[in-house]
Amino acid sequence: MTEESAAAATVRTVADLPWMDVDDPRFTADPLAFLAEHRARDWAFRSRRGVEIIRHEQVWRFLTDRALVPDIGRVVEAAGLAGTAVGAHMAGGMLGANGPDHTRLRGAAAAHFSPARLAAWRPVIRDVCAALVGDPAPGAVVDLVPLLCAPLPGVVFARMIGAPDADAADLCARSDAVIRLFDQDPAHRDGVIAAGEELHDYVTGQLAERRAAPGADLLSSLLAHHDGGRLEDAELVALTVELLAASTDNTTGQLATTLAHLLTDPTPTESGEVGGLWGVVAADPALAARAAVEAERVSPRVGFVNRHAVRDTVIDGLALERGVWIRCSVLSGHHDERVFADPDVFDPARADQRRSLVFGGGPHYCIGAGLAQVEIEEAVGYLAERFPGLRAEGPPVWHVTEALTAVVSLPVRIP
């Protein structure tokens, strides 16, 4: 047998893959156990949703392969949102574009998300944290999710586009409503459409203000690209709405999970005065960066990332036909025992820490990933420095599914 024929013999088709019953009640009850059971058998499965990729190495490979792209247009159509403002926003932004169009759209905003530009936001983020936290009395019990985690990304984004801080809460609420289109639940359709129309009107108004009085903000920069002929009218609004979602949802979720893990870790310190990993970060706030990456691994906000094959291709010996729908499991990849020792354990100091899969990969790597990391680092660092003796007041309230991980409540006692 020649090398060529041997290689051909190892290629599988989707029809050759084992079946995964994604409607199995065990999947809903304990997605981590269900995925671990399947990971032991193979790295790819067929399901009613298409192809399921569940091991870390292959998830990363599929996320970065240029033959696979997000197919947001298909999601919009499946949700019955074609022809609506929100449908235009989603399909008209970076997620709906590929190749040169995607490069052009991403390039219009990229400068505002560069490492140097984001570094300049660190003191601003600290100031926003201080304003949001205020001066709680010693012994007071506060919930860090509504106090800090939820509002922080919205205020930062409002400042990035030159909008008032007071607009941040409504912006985030509308963005959160729009994101619910990914649930593919008809019950959410009217709310998604209404939120999309409200965002369209708000962004259009802000753009008009910036055109009359341009500044150094993100919207003024996008307008310059538009007036220079590099962005169309619809793309200008769509890109702004997309950047809002990219800059807020993941940040809120991952900040809350990072704080929850740090504050509820049971490991005692030698002194016994400051509990667990919070005491470690309080002693060295620079560790907040590693803690954020580890929280993204153990409790990823986004449980999966969809891809769509735009041409026939073969990846890791699996032949994919053009049009096949692929579900890359971030949740499963992040708990792959082939890559991570004790994968279910939160350990910011782990030697096998890898790049997070939460933000996707390849050309469609989330443009807001760097901003999210900076905000989480600064928020955790701020709290650890100001309240080194902070204690969780009871367990956090978690919401965990295959698709989404969130901490919805994190009560703490102020020292």
Secondary structure as the mmCIF struct_conf table of DSSP 4:
data_model
#
loop_
_struct_conf.conf_type_id
_struct_conf.id
_struct_conf.beg_label_comp_id
_struct_conf.beg_label_asym_id
_struct_conf.beg_label_seq_id
_struct_conf.end_label_comp_id
_struct_conf.end_label_asym_id
_struct_conf.end_label_seq_id
HELX_RH_AL_P HELX_RH_AL_P1 GLU A 3 ALA A 9
TURN_TY1_P TURN_TY1_P1 THR A 10 THR A 10
STRN STRN1 ARG A 12 THR A 13
HELX_RH_3T_P HELX_RH_3T_P1 VAL A 14 ASP A 16
BEND BEND1 LEU A 17 LEU A 17
HELX_LH_PP_P HELX_LH_PP_P1 PRO A 18 PRO A 18
STRN STRN2 TRP A 19 TRP A 19
TURN_TY1_P TURN_TY1_P2 VAL A 22 ASP A 23
HELX_RH_AL_P HELX_RH_AL_P2 PRO A 25 ALA A 29
HELX_RH_AL_P HELX_RH_AL_P3 PRO A 31 ARG A 39
TURN_TY1_P TURN_TY1_P3 ALA A 40 ARG A 41
BEND BEND2 TRP A 43 TRP A 43
STRN STRN3 ALA A 44 SER A 47
TURN_TY1_P TURN_TY1_P4 ARG A 48 ARG A 49
STRN STRN4 GLY A 50 ILE A 53
BEND BEND3 ARG A 55 ARG A 55
HELX_RH_AL_P HELX_RH_AL_P4 HIS A 56 THR A 64
TURN_TY1_P TURN_TY1_P5 ARG A 66 ALA A 67
STRN STRN5 LEU A 68 VAL A 69
HELX_RH_AL_P HELX_RH_AL_P5 ILE A 72 ALA A 78
TURN_TY1_P TURN_TY1_P6 ALA A 79 GLY A 80
TURN_TY1_P TURN_TY1_P7 ALA A 82 GLY A 83
BEND BEND4 THR A 84 THR A 84
HELX_RH_AL_P HELX_RH_AL_P6 ALA A 85 GLY A 92
BEND BEND5 GLY A 93 GLY A 93
HELX_RH_3T_P HELX_RH_3T_P2 MET A 94 GLY A 96
HELX_RH_AL_P HELX_RH_AL_P7 GLY A 99 ALA A 110
HELX_RH_3T_P HELX_RH_3T_P3 ALA A 111 PHE A 113
BEND BEND6 SER A 114 SER A 114
HELX_RH_AL_P HELX_RH_AL_P8 PRO A 115 ALA A 119
TURN_TY1_P TURN_TY1_P8 ALA A 120 TRP A 121
HELX_RH_AL_P HELX_RH_AL_P9 ARG A 122 VAL A 133
HELX_LH_PP_P HELX_LH_PP_P2 PRO A 136 ALA A 137
TURN_TY1_P TURN_TY1_P9 PRO A 138 GLY A 139
STRN STRN6 VAL A 141 ASP A 143
HELX_RH_AL_P HELX_RH_AL_P10 LEU A 144 LEU A 144
HELX_RH_PI_P HELX_RH_PI_P1 VAL A 145 CYS A 149
TURN_TY1_P TURN_TY1_P10 ALA A 150 ALA A 150
HELX_RH_AL_P HELX_RH_AL_P11 PRO A 151 MET A 160
TURN_TY1_P TURN_TY1_P11 ILE A 161 GLY A 162
HELX_RH_3T_P HELX_RH_3T_P4 ASP A 165 ASP A 167
HELX_RH_AL_P HELX_RH_AL_P12 ALA A 168 ILE A 179
HELX_RH_3T_P HELX_RH_3T_P5 ARG A 180 ASP A 183
HELX_RH_3T_P HELX_RH_3T_P6 PRO A 186 HIS A 188
HELX_RH_AL_P HELX_RH_AL_P13 ARG A 189 ALA A 212
BEND BEND7 ALA A 213 ALA A 213
BEND BEND8 ALA A 216 ASP A 217
HELX_RH_AL_P HELX_RH_AL_P14 LEU A 218 ASP A 227
TURN_TY1_P TURN_TY1_P12 GLY A 228 GLY A 229
BEND BEND9 ARG A 230 LEU A 231
HELX_RH_AL_P HELX_RH_AL_P15 ASP A 233 THR A 264
HELX_LH_PP_P HELX_LH_PP_P3 THR A 267 THR A 269
BEND BEND10 GLU A 270 VAL A 274
HELX_RH_AL_P HELX_RH_AL_P16 GLY A 276 ALA A 283
HELX_RH_3T_P HELX_RH_3T_P7 PRO A 285 LEU A 287
HELX_RH_AL_P HELX_RH_AL_P17 ALA A 288 VAL A 298
BEND BEND11 SER A 299 SER A 299
BEND BEND12 ARG A 301 ARG A 301
STRN STRN7 VAL A 302 VAL A 302
STRN STRN8 PHE A 304 ALA A 309
BEND BEND13 VAL A 310 ARG A 311
STRN STRN9 THR A 313 ILE A 315
TURN_TY1_P TURN_TY1_P13 ASP A 316 GLY A 317
STRN STRN10 LEU A 318 LEU A 320
TURN_TY1_P TURN_TY1_P14 ARG A 322 GLY A 323
STRN STRN11 TRP A 325 SER A 329
HELX_RH_AL_P HELX_RH_AL_P18 VAL A 330 GLY A 333
TURN_TY1_P TURN_TY1_P15 HIS A 334 HIS A 335
TURN_TY1_P TURN_TY1_P16 GLU A 337 VAL A 339
BEND BEND14 PHE A 340 ASP A 342
TURN_TY1_P TURN_TY1_P17 PRO A 343 ASP A 344
BEND BEND15 VAL A 345 VAL A 345
TURN_TY1_P TURN_TY1_P18 PRO A 348 ALA A 349
TURN_TY1_P TURN_TY1_P19 ALA A 351 ASP A 352
BEND BEND16 LEU A 357 LEU A 357
TURN_TY1_P TURN_TY1_P20 VAL A 358 PHE A 359
HELX_RH_3T_P HELX_RH_3T_P8 GLY A 362 HIS A 364
BEND BEND17 TYR A 365 TYR A 365
TURN_TY1_P TURN_TY1_P21 ILE A 367 GLY A 368
HELX_RH_AL_P HELX_RH_AL_P19 ALA A 369 ARG A 386
TURN_TY1_P TURN_TY1_P22 PRO A 388 GLY A 389
STRN STRN12 ARG A 391 ALA A 392
BEND BEND18 GLU A 393 GLY A 394
STRN STRN13 VAL A 397 VAL A 400
BEND BEND19 GLU A 402 ALA A 403
STRN STRN14 LEU A 404 LEU A 404
STRN STRN15 THR A 405 SER A 409
STRN STRN16 PRO A 411 ARG A 413
#
